Amino acid sequence: MVDTDAYIQGLMVTNPLVEPIIRSAIQALQPPSESRGLDAGCGIGLQALLLAEAVGPVGHITGLDLSPQFLAYARETGERAGLSDRLSFQAGDVRELPFDDDAFDWAWSTNCVGYAPLEPLPLVVELARVVKPGGSVAILAWSSQMLLPGFPLLESRLNATSSGIAPFTRGSRPESHFLRALGWFRDAGLEECSVQTFVSDAHAPLSGELGRALIALIEMRWPGVEPELTQQDRVAYRRLCLPESPEFILNHPDYYAFFTYSMFRGRVSRRPGE
Ligand SMILES: C[S@@+](CC[C@H](N)C(=O)[O-])C[C@H]1O[C@@H](n2cnc3c(N)ncnc32)[C@H](O)[C@@H]1O
């Protein structure tokens, strides 16, 4: 069972690294001011808040998620940010959105639609259904990470473990991998499909906030990895990746790391005559 409090804590702690990426993606997407957008799989609403800022006081964002706990947290965060008049949060399933056709000007989903294990194409079709012709559908997800500068082979071997390839499961079809989303968009009949990758990076000396965010990322990236490592890699992993180690890599004066999110987007086709 997922520990909701720990999960929320993880999202909050990593947010200083994720937020700059989300801001860049929103800037690239340019949601029109006064528009109505959907954030599908909104979690605790961190992106919905930024989207609400982008659409201005007359715009509106609907955040949808399966989890009532996340939605309650999102509502509180929206109130604290003074944005609750342009935000609403609703329980629902991205596989069957509880909205009419053409209900939104655009739709967005971060780390949900396109993220294993749900079959992606029907979800993109469902997002497109609720967006008006001419509006955009955008999905974003984590796409790569370099956290161990100077140790690329160790990092590759950590990434090659079953914990390292999460959320992509062994045996899943290559076409289901998030970085193949152009194919889903094309098959969903979306137009002007494109993809763009955004980076967030950090270097020494790290602020306390960024240090905590990177520690959380390292823990999220390779959880429970040790049983799958050789003895030599296990020693190196403990030396470099555990905060209690005297040689913890984040304490190195030359430390530099980055990670990326990729955003796929397409436009819902106009009907003949529009
Ligand atoms: C990895 S989290 C991402 C949350 C948020 N978008 C973010 O990036 O911080 C995935 C979210 O999708 C939600 N989710 C998973 N399956 C869903 C479904 N079938 N319908 C709606 N939400 C779903 C989860 O509850 C969770 O909040």
The ligand as an ORCA input file, in Angstrom:
! r2SCAN-3c Opt
* xyz 0 1
  C       2.990     10.220    -10.425
  S       1.549     11.034     -9.854
  C       1.667     12.606    -10.660
  C       0.879     13.672     -9.987
  C       1.071     15.064    -10.580
  N       0.573     15.187    -11.915
  C       2.538     15.410    -10.518
  O       3.237     15.303    -11.540
  O       2.983     15.801     -9.428
  C       0.284     10.225    -10.761
  C      -1.102     10.695    -10.376
  O      -2.046     10.089    -11.224
  C      -3.149      9.670    -10.439
  N      -3.782      8.574    -11.165
  C      -3.305      7.338    -11.395
  N      -4.182      6.633    -12.142
  C      -5.226      7.449    -12.377
  C      -6.442      7.300    -13.076
  N      -6.765      6.147    -13.683
  N      -7.287      8.350    -13.125
  C      -6.989      9.515    -12.496
  N      -5.833      9.722    -11.825
  C      -4.977      8.696    -11.760
  C      -2.549      9.261     -9.116
  O      -3.513      9.300     -8.075
  C      -1.462     10.302     -8.944
  O      -1.928     11.455     -8.294
*
